[in-house]
């Protein structure tokens, strides 16, 4: 994808394209006011990616998708923590909604989501029996 661009420019150009499309859609839906809010944000994010692409550190490697195994493992742990926090937040929000007698259906939709994602993740990322033997014979 976009191999014709230098690695430092790939993410900024991608952000500019996505932001440009978002700006056009925003102008169509909400008028020119959307351009005033979306376009500066797009330019700031693209500039941030450009500056980040010039640095050589863990954060830049993780954000730009050029990390090694250690950084990939760190990113995986960060995503796991985010999932755990979101699961707890859904439960707490549901309890608060019940206690304050607010409309429950938006929260009732979110309550089974952590359990469902756990089951689906277990099915997708499970160890497949015999997969190692199948590849070893070839």
C-alpha positions as CSV (number, residue, x, y, z in Angstrom):
1,X,0.0,0.0,0.0
2,X,1.4,3.4,-1.1
3,X,4.9,1.9,-1.6
4,X,5.7,4.8,-4.0
5,X,5.8,7.2,-1.0
6,X,8.6,7.4,1.5
7,X,7.7,5.7,4.8
8,X,7.7,9.0,6.6
9,X,5.0,10.4,4.3
10,X,2.6,7.4,4.2
11,X,0.6,8.1,7.3
12,X,0.4,11.9,6.8
13,X,-0.9,11.5,3.2
14,X,-3.3,8.8,4.4
15,X,-4.6,11.2,7.1
16,X,-4.9,14.0,4.6
17,X,-6.9,11.8,2.2
18,X,-9.2,10.5,5.0
19,X,-9.6,14.1,6.4
20,X,-10.3,15.5,3.0
21,X,-13.0,12.9,2.4
22,X,-14.4,13.6,5.8
23,X,-14.4,17.3,5.2
24,X,-16.3,16.9,1.9
25,X,-18.9,14.7,3.5
26,X,-19.1,17.2,6.4
27,X,-19.6,20.1,4.1
28,X,-22.3,18.2,2.2
29,X,-24.2,17.3,5.4
30,X,-23.6,20.3,7.7
31,X,-22.5,23.1,5.4
32,X,-19.3,25.1,5.4
33,X,-19.1,25.1,9.2
34,X,-17.8,21.6,9.1
35,X,-14.8,22.6,7.0
36,X,-13.8,25.1,9.7
37,X,-13.8,22.4,12.3
38,X,-12.7,19.2,10.4
39,X,-10.0,20.7,8.2
40,X,-7.7,22.2,10.9
41,X,-8.0,19.0,12.9
42,X,-6.9,17.0,9.8
43,X,-4.0,19.3,9.2
44,X,-2.8,19.1,12.8
45,X,-3.1,15.3,12.8
46,X,-1.2,15.0,9.5
47,X,1.6,17.3,10.8
48,X,1.8,15.2,14.0
49,X,2.2,12.0,12.0
50,X,4.9,13.7,9.9
51,X,6.8,14.9,13.0
52,X,6.3,11.5,14.6
53,X,7.6,9.7,11.5
54,X,10.9,11.6,11.9
55,X,11.6,10.3,15.4
56,X,13.1,7.0,16.3
57,X,11.3,5.8,19.4
58,X,8.9,3.2,20.8
59,X,5.9,5.5,20.5
60,X,6.6,6.4,16.9
61,X,7.2,2.7,16.0
62,X,3.9,1.6,17.6
63,X,1.8,4.4,16.2
64,X,3.2,4.1,12.7
65,X,3.0,0.3,12.7
66,X,6.7,-0.4,12.4
67,X,7.3,-2.0,15.8
68,X,9.2,-5.1,16.7
69,X,7.9,-8.1,18.8
70,X,8.4,-6.3,22.1
71,X,6.4,-3.3,20.9
72,X,3.7,-5.5,19.4
73,X,3.4,-7.3,22.8
74,X,3.2,-4.0,24.6
75,X,0.5,-2.8,22.2
76,X,-1.4,-6.1,22.7
77,X,-1.3,-5.6,26.5
78,X,-2.5,-2.0,26.1
79,X,-5.4,-3.2,24.0
80,X,-6.2,-5.9,26.6
81,X,-6.2,-3.2,29.4
82,X,-8.5,-1.1,27.3
83,X,-10.9,-4.0,26.9
84,X,-10.9,-4.7,30.6
85,X,-11.6,-1.0,31.4
86,X,-14.4,-0.8,28.9
87,X,-16.0,-4.0,30.3
88,X,-16.0,-2.6,33.8
89,X,-17.2,0.8,32.5
90,X,-20.2,-0.9,30.8
91,X,-21.2,-2.7,34.0
92,X,-20.8,0.4,36.2
93,X,-22.8,2.5,33.7
94,X,-25.6,-0.1,33.6
95,X,-25.7,-0.1,37.4
96,X,-25.8,3.7,37.6
97,X,-28.6,3.7,34.9
98,X,-30.6,1.2,37.0
99,X,-30.1,3.2,40.2
100,X,-31.1,6.5,38.6
101,X,-34.0,4.9,36.7
102,X,-33.0,6.2,33.3
103,X,-33.7,4.6,29.9
104,X,-32.0,1.2,30.0
105,X,-32.1,-0.1,26.5
106,X,-28.8,1.6,25.3
107,X,-27.0,0.1,28.2
108,X,-28.8,-3.3,27.9
109,X,-27.4,-3.5,24.4
110,X,-23.8,-2.9,25.7
111,X,-23.9,-5.3,28.7
112,X,-23.5,-8.5,26.7
113,X,-20.9,-7.0,24.4
114,X,-17.8,-7.8,26.5
115,X,-18.9,-11.4,27.0
116,X,-19.8,-11.8,23.3
117,X,-16.4,-10.3,22.3
118,X,-14.6,-12.7,24.7
119,X,-16.4,-15.7,23.1
120,X,-15.7,-14.6,19.6
121,X,-12.1,-13.8,20.4
122,X,-11.7,-17.2,21.9
123,X,-13.1,-18.8,18.8
124,X,-10.9,-16.8,16.4
125,X,-7.6,-17.0,18.3
126,X,-7.8,-20.5,19.7
127,X,-5.2,-23.2,19.1
128,X,-6.4,-25.4,16.3
129,X,-5.7,-29.0,17.0
130,X,-3.5,-30.7,14.4
131,X,-2.5,-27.4,12.8
132,X,1.2,-27.8,13.7
133,X,1.2,-31.4,12.4
134,X,-0.3,-30.3,9.1
135,X,2.4,-27.8,8.5
136,X,5.2,-30.0,9.7
137,X,4.6,-32.6,7.0
138,X,5.0,-30.2,4.1
